[in-house]
Amino acid sequence: MKIVEGYMPFRGYQTYYRIVGERQAGLAPLLLIHGGTGSSHNYFELLDDYAKTGRQLIMYDQIGCGKSSLPEDPAIYVKETWVAELIALREYLHLDQVHLLDQSWGGMLEMYYLTQFNPDGVKSVMIDDSPASIKLWTQEQHRLISYLSYEDRQAIAEAERTGDFTEPKYLAANDRYMERYCWDDPDENSPEPLRRPTNGQRASLIAEGPNEFTENGTISDFELTDQLAKIQAPTLVTSGTDDLCTPLIAKSVADHIPNAKWHLFANSRHLALLDQHDAFIQVLDQWLHAHD
């Protein structure tokens, strides 16, 4: 299977991209937009085998992440930079007709792109585990925290009260929260792409904040719920039953996008591609073929 890697010049920096498979007539390529902020394309490599169906996959690392440039200037880490990068990448790679699949923050970026720029050539959209409102997101994270042990709840509450997110008890509690609702810390048994560094710590801290429930970065005011009606592309929203993106968050997105569909993956946390791999591929394949 052919894999092409390269870099797109962007505002004096470089954006890494990775293309799997070759473009086939009648099958629009699938552009994958990773989460974070501060993650990378790495986990999308779990989709590589899907390119054997003839569907070309295109993944990339947003500025500040992965193999892309890692600027020190905090002013770069805003949604306006990342949406300009997405627009530039579509043009650079001649993605005139494209399906979009995005996860977590990637879905927020995509919703911003679709509602504010009304792009042409988007054949379908798959929004995985993404909020349209950071306010609702943080409310739901605190509800999820309420299911943790008393000790973990206390450690998290104390960290939020003091603003000190370095205490061992808080760090251990946050790890347990992430393992319960997001994914496990990678170990020697994890798929190889998940064991690679994402290099996005700076981007994550500046744009999001210290964790999933203390959103005080540049995207902390993100709120697009009332603008989702502008999205005209066929849209599939997905989430997991045990996801940071709770069913309430996912439903609030699906309910506001005209004719959107919603698929809830059983026994899945924040990445159904990992937790329910075969089921995720099946849902994806059916969705794309229905909208080619």
JOTADA-V488805 format. One record per pair of residues at least 12 apart in sequence whose C-alpha atoms are under 7 Angstrom apart, sorted by the first residue. I is the first residue (numbers start at 1). GAP is how many residues later the second one is. If there is no record, write none. Layout:
BEGIN
I|GAP, I|GAP
END
This chain:
BEGIN
1|20, 2|18, 2|19, 2|20, 3|16, 3|17, 3|18, 4|14, 4|15, 4|16, 5|12, 5|13, 5|14, 6|12, 10|75, 13|56, 14|54, 14|55, 15|46, 15|47, 15|48, 15|53, 15|54, 16|44, 16|45, 16|51, 16|52, 17|42, 17|43, 17|44, 18|40, 18|41, 18|42, 19|38, 19|39, 19|40, 20|28, 20|31, 20|36, 20|37, 20|38, 21|30, 21|34, 21|35, 21|36, 22|34, 23|32, 23|33, 24|30, 24|31, 26|266, 27|28, 27|265, 28|69, 28|70, 28|71, 28|264, 29|26, 29|27, 29|28, 29|69, 29|70, 30|26, 30|27, 30|28, 30|68, 30|69, 30|70, 30|71, 31|26, 31|27, 31|28, 31|67, 31|68, 31|69, 31|70, 32|26, 32|27, 32|68, 32|69, 32|70, 33|26, 33|68, 33|69, 33|70, 33|73, 34|68, 34|69, 34|72, 35|68, 35|69, 35|70, 35|71, 36|68, 36|69, 36|168, 37|68, 37|166, 37|167, 37|170, 37|171, 38|26, 38|27, 38|162, 38|163, 38|165, 38|166, 39|26, 39|159, 39|161, 40|21, 40|25, 40|26, 40|158, 41|18, 41|19, 41|20, 42|151, 42|152, 43|150, 43|151, 45|148, 62|20, 64|136, 64|139, 65|133, 65|134, 65|135, 66|132, 66|133, 66|134, 74|132, 77|126, 77|129, 77|130, 78|129, 78|140, 78|141, 79|30, 79|140, 83|26, 83|30, 96|25, 97|24, 97|25, 97|26, 98|23, 98|24, 98|25, 99|23, 99|24, 99|25, 99|26, 100|24, 100|25, 100|26, 101|24, 101|25, 101|26, 102|24, 102|25, 102|26, 103|24, 103|25, 103|26, 103|27, 104|24, 104|25, 104|26, 105|25, 107|20, 107|21, 107|23, 108|22, 108|23, 108|24, 114|117, 115|112, 115|113, 115|115, 115|116, 122|111, 123|110, 123|168, 123|169, 124|109, 124|110, 124|111, 124|167, 125|108, 125|109, 125|110, 125|111, 126|109, 126|110, 126|111, 127|109, 127|110, 127|111, 128|109, 128|110, 128|111, 129|109, 129|110, 129|116, 129|121, 129|141, 130|115, 130|120, 131|114, 131|118, 131|119, 131|122, 132|91, 132|92, 132|93, 132|121, 133|89, 133|90, 133|91, 133|92, 134|86, 134|87, 134|88, 134|89, 136|113, 137|112, 138|75, 141|72, 141|103, 142|71, 152|21, 155|14, 155|15, 155|18, 156|14, 156|17, 181|61, 181|62, 181|63, 181|88, 181|89, 182|61, 182|62, 182|87, 182|88, 183|86, 183|87, 205|12, 206|12, 207|12, 208|12, 225|28, 225|31, 228|28, 228|29, 229|27, 229|28, 229|29, 231|26, 234|26, 235|25, 235|26, 236|24, 236|25, 236|26, 237|13, 237|17, 237|24, 237|25, 237|26, 238|24, 238|25, 238|26, 239|24, 239|25, 239|26, 240|24, 240|25, 240|26, 240|27, 240|28, 240|29, 240|30, 240|32, 241|23, 241|24, 241|25, 241|26, 241|27, 241|28, 242|25, 242|26, 242|27, 243|25, 243|26, 243|27, 244|26, 245|25
END
